[in-house]
Amino acid sequence: MSVATADGVILKGILAYPETAPGTRYPLAVLAHQYPATGDSFGPLLDDLLDLGIATLAFDLRGHGASTTGPAGPVVIETPHGFGLEPFGKAFMASIESVGFHRIDDDILRVAGWGAAQNFVDASRMLLIGASIGASGALLAAPRVPGLKGLMTFGAAGAPAFGDDAPARIRKALEGLKASCYLASSEGDPFSGADNVRSWSAGLGHVASRLVPGDDHGMAIYYGVRDEVLAFIKKLKIVD
């Protein structure tokens, strides 16, 4: 995949189809990863989705992996200079401005639109999946995906990168969604993932929440919630 963003960054990704029932129209999962990873960080989940009969479109967020070409030259995230939370946080904050993290929700929407237009994809059966900053972007993009049937997040974080009012906008987006949602985080997520799950899911019957022990972030919690994730997807009944 090659998709141009509103400000000219070229996003790269891979569309993969299940190997079963060739020629079938498949539901599509669009996956937005965490900082400072790539779409490959969804590897175990991608395998599980394909096994279930769901096509996958995992892409590198702007400034990450292969998505580093901009109209004025390279666009590359800042990465931690050292180890631990302090250098990590400094690099993340610097990347918000230099890479334009506030555009990630619109990037996701453009990628989803590209995927929905491809052969053998059923645009009426869409999934959005995100981790950390990619999760916050997916939550903000979700109301603009007409065929959305399900939304899953892992350690959703970094919402203020989209503006001071982004946490409130995410809650409002979830309140208005008709799609089933699953929000997961570790209890000790160092980037407020657990607090986000609690505040964004509270009182919403269509939003399932899960907090697992530990302090892992983003897709690092996947094996702790894998069985629940697969059960959630099966309940959506999007696979023939």
C-alpha positions, 0 to 999 in steps of 0.5 A: 500500500502507498497512501498520501496523507493530507500533508503529503507524507507517503504511508506504506503498508501491507494488505494480506488476504486469508488463504481460505476460500479464494475469491471470497469477499473478506472483512477487513481489519485496519491496524495502527501501531504504537510509537516507536514500532511498525506495523510488524508489531501486530504480527501475532494478531495478524496471524490470528485474524488471517486464520479467522478469515479476516483480511488485514491492512497493517501500515507504518504510522507517519515517521515510522518504518517505511512511512518516512517520505514527505514532500520536503524530505524525510519525516522520521520520529524522534527516538529515545536517546537513552533508556527508561521512561524519561528519554522515551517521553522526551522523544515522543513529545518531540515527535508530536510536533516534528512528525505531526501526530495530530494527523494520525486519525485522518491518516487511519481514515485514508488507509481504511478508505484505500483498503475498502476499495481493494478487490475481495474486501467487503467494506461493510465489514470493517474492523479498526485496531490500534495500540497506544497512539495508534489506538487513540487515532483509531478511536477518533477515526471510528465515527467516520468509518461507515462499515465499522463493525468492531473496534479494539484497542491495546493500551490506548494512550497519547490522546493529548497529541490530538489536542487538549480536548481529544480525551473528551472527543474520544469519549463522545465518539465511543458514546455515538458508535454503534459498533462493538468495542473492546478496550484493553490495557495493563493495570500499571500501564505507564502511559495512563492506559488503564485510566483511559480504559476506565474513563472511556468505557464507563457506563457504555454497554457496547464497550467491553473493557479489560485490565490485565496485571502488570505494566506492559504497554500496547501490544505487549499485553496481547497474549494476556488478552488473546483468548478474549480478543478472539472471542470478541471477534467471533461474536461480531459474526463478520466472518461467513 
